[in-house]
Amino acid sequence: MAKQTIFIVEDDSDICRLVQHHLKTAGFATTAFSNGRTVIQEAEQARPSLFLLDVMVPGKGGFELCRTIRQVPSLAATPVVFLTAKSSEADRILGLDLGADDYVSKPFSPRELLPKEPEYGPRQPDVTKRMIEAWNWLERQGLLIRNDQQVADWFIISSDGEELLKSGELPAQKYVAEGDLMLIADSRLAELRKLVSADFDFRKLIRLCEELNKSYSEKCYFATAMLTRGLLDHVPPLFGKKTFSEAASNYGGKSFKDTMQHLDGASRKVADSLLHVPIRKNETLPTAQQVNCTQQLDVLLSEIVRITE
């Protein structure tokens, strides 16, 4: 079966290279363009599964490309995502009015590139699950590097990760196997199990982590969201604080605070919008993307291990 192809129109070579790595680990072919001059012509031949467009590229710009894509019958149903530094509300509205399915501002988290169910409707490509699993696998293997000069969730692929990708030794089954869909790595759990403290009993924390992995691997996303909040409510005394919000705002350096505040806000948003609401006429179910806090949880747990050891 031929690989699905994603067209990337981006004149920043570093960003283009990062996005290509991310997509290739998920099993997709990519075709990159540094300008928009030949994109439509080649797309009519290749029929890509998704367009990632920078607004400001030489030749035919992103907005014009999106407008043309929606006018060409053979391409009109293809999802389009803008990936751009132009982040004003007017630019977003224009991009979406032209027929784009999403608008991601730089700097971005690679997860933002993932198609979001069910937003794309009939244009939803069959890519979401494999892309999420590939990125999560790279995170768990320690092959991503956090860039503390950027906002939370901005990463680059490490040199070891890059060599692994180039070698072709990243078998699909290694990161798409159902049992490998975990939020917390086995190595981190092993570290937690070794902790000994005169002041704290870690058995509940370990069980919460184990049940988080189980619920996520079995696609029980309501349970995953509840367990995540339970874990965050459980750990503040380890940092000398009463609440997780207090710990997120007052413990550690800027990078740690940014990551914990992101974790606190994201988990609360899911809880407030999906858990603590009465039954409605039209319900929204949580998705894997919404409850996946792999990297942030690992930062939290690694700090717990560090301060306890």
N, C-alpha and C positions, 0 to 999 in steps of 0.2 A: 504493500500500500504506500503510495507516494506521500511524502511529508507535506503538511499544509505550509504555505508560504506567507510570511508577514512582510509587507513593504514598510521600510523605515525611511522617512525623508527628513534628514537631520544634517546640518552642516557643521556641527560640533563633533569632531572625530572621537573625543573621549566619551561623550554621552552615547554616541552611536555604538561604540565598541561595548560599553556596559550593557546597553539594551540588547545587542546581538548575543552576548554571552548568556544573558538571562533567558532569552527565548530559545537559544540552541540547547540549553540544558533541559528544557521542557520538551525537546524533540521536534522543534519547528525549523524549517528552512527560513532564512531571511535574505532579503535583497535590500541593500542600502543605497540611498541616493543623497548626494551632497547638494543637489539643486532639484527643482521641480520640472525641468524641461522635458524629460522623456518618461516621466512616471506614468502618465495615462496610457501612452502607446504601449509600454511594456506591461502594464497591468491588464490591458485587454487580451494580451497573449497568455500571461501567467495566471490570471484570475486569483489574486491573493485572498487569504482568509481575513485579513485585517490590515488597515492602514494606520501607521503612527506618523503624524505629520507635525513638523515644526512650522509655526506660522511664518517666521522670518527666515526664509531660505532664498538663495539667488534664483533668478528665473521666475518660474511660476510659483508664487507663494502659497502657503498652506490654505488660506481662505479660498483662493481661486481654485486650488486643486480640489478642495472639498466640494465646492459648487459644481465643478466639472464631473466629479465622481458621481454625484447624485443625478446628473443629467445623462450619463451614459448607461443605457439599459443593462449591459452586461456587468456593470460595476455598482449599480444603484443600491443593491441590497447589502453591500459589503460594509462592515462596521468601520467607523473612522474615529480615531482618538487624537486630539491635539496634545502635543507635548511641547510646551513652549514657555519662554520667560515672560510673555505678555499675559499678565494675570489680572488685569483690571476687569471689573464687572462688565463693562461694555464689550471688551474682547470676548469674554466668555459667552455673553448673550449672542454676539454676532456668530461665533463659531457654532453654537448649538442651533441657532436659527438657520444656518446654512446646511444643517443636516448631520453635524457631528454627534457621536454617541456619548462622548465624554471629553473633558478638558482638564489636563493635568499640568500644573505649573511647576517650573524648575525653581529650586532644586526639588526633586521628587523622590518618593520611596518607590522602589521597583514594583511593590505590590499594587501601587496605584495604576499600573499599566494593565492589570488583569481585568478582563471583562467582568462586569458585575451583574449577576443574575438578580432580578429579571429585567434590568434596566434596558438592555439592548433589544428586548422583544424578539421578533422574528430574525433579527440580524445577529443574535447571540451565536458566536462560533463555538465549536466543540473544543475549547482550549483551556477553560478555566481551571479544571481540576489538576491537569498535568502541570500547568505553570505554577500553581500554588505549591504543589508537592515538590517540584524541582527546587524552588527557591527555599522552601523549608528544609530540604535535605542539605543544601549548601550551608544554611545557617547552622544546622546541628553538627555538621562536620567541621565547623570553625573556619570555613573558607571565605568568610566575608569579614571585612574590616570596617568598623564604625568610623565615620569621619566626624570628629567632634567640632569641626569648624562649621558644620552645617546643622540643619534642624534635625530633630529626632527622626530615626528611621532612614537615614541616608547612609548608604554603604558603598564600598567598592570591593571588587573581588580581589582576594589576596593573590600573591604570586604563586603560592602552592595551588590555590584553586584554579588559577589560570592555566597552569601546567597540566592539571588533571583534566580540565576541559579540552585542552589541545590534544592530549594523549588519546582521547576517545574512550577512556576507561571509566565512564560514568554510565553503567548499564541502566536502562529505563526501569527494570524491575527493582533496582536497588532503592529507588525513591518513590515508586508508585505502589509498592506492595502495601496492602491494607494495614498490616501490622506496624508499618514504619511511619504511619501518620500519627506522630506524637507531638505534643507541645513542649514536653520536657525530656531532654536527652537522658538515656540510661546512665551515661557517665556522670551527669549532674545528680541524679538520684543516688548513685553509688556514693558520691561525696557526702550527701545529706545523711545517708545511713551510717556513716562513720563518725558523725558529730557527737561529741559528749560535752555536756554542760551541767554545772551544778545548779544553774538557775532556770533552765528551760528543758522541757521534754519535747523532743522533735517528732514523736510518733504521729501526732495528728497532722503536722505539716507534710510529712512523708506520705501519709495516706491520701491527703488532699491532692498531692502531685500525682500519685498513682491513679486516682480516680479521674483526674483531669485528662490524663492520657487515654484512659479507657473510654470515657465519654466522647472525646474528640475523635478517636479512631473508629468508634461506632456511629459517628455522625449524630450524636445526641447533643445538639448545639445549645438547647435551653439549659441542659444540665451543665455543659461546659461553661456557660456564662455565669451560672449560679455558683459553681465551684471556684471560678476565678475570683469573684467578689468575696467568697468565703475565705480564700487564701489571703487576699489582701487585708481583710479584717483581722486575720489571725496573727500576722507578723509584726505589727508596729512595736510591741514591747521589746523586740530584738534590737530596735534602733533607739530605744529610750523614749518612744512617743506613744500617744494614746490612740491616734487614728492614722490610717494610711495617708490621708491627705496631708496631715501634719508632717509625716515622715518624708513624703514626696517633695514638700516645699522647704524643708529645713535640714535635711540630712545629706551629707556628701557634697561633691563638687557639681559644677554646672551640668556636665554631661549626665551624671547619675540623676540629678533632679529633673532634667528635661525628659529623660526616659521614663522615670517613675510618674511624672505628671501626665505624660502621654498615656501610660498604662492605666492610671487612675481615671482619667477623663474618658478614654475609650471604653473601659469596662462599665463605667457609670452610664454612659450614653446607651449602651446595649441594654443594660438593666432597666433604665428609665423608659426606653422606647419599646421594649419587647417583653419584659418580665412584669413590671409593676403597672400594668394597664388592664382595665376591664375588657371583657369580650366585646368585639366590634363587628360591624357588618362585613368589613374586608380586613382580613388579618395579614400581617407580614411575618414570615418565618425567618429566624436567624440563619445566616449562611456561614460557611467555613471561614470566609474572609473576615466577617464581623467579629468572630470570637477568637481568632488566631492572634495571640500575643506572644508567640514563641520567643522572639528576641528580647522583649522587655522582661518577660518572666525569667529568662536565663540571666539577665543582668541582675535582677533582684536576688535570685537564688545564689548566684556566685558571690554577691556581696555578703549574704548571710553566712556562707561557708567561710569567707575570708575573715570576718570579724569574730567568728566562733572559734576557728582554728587558732 
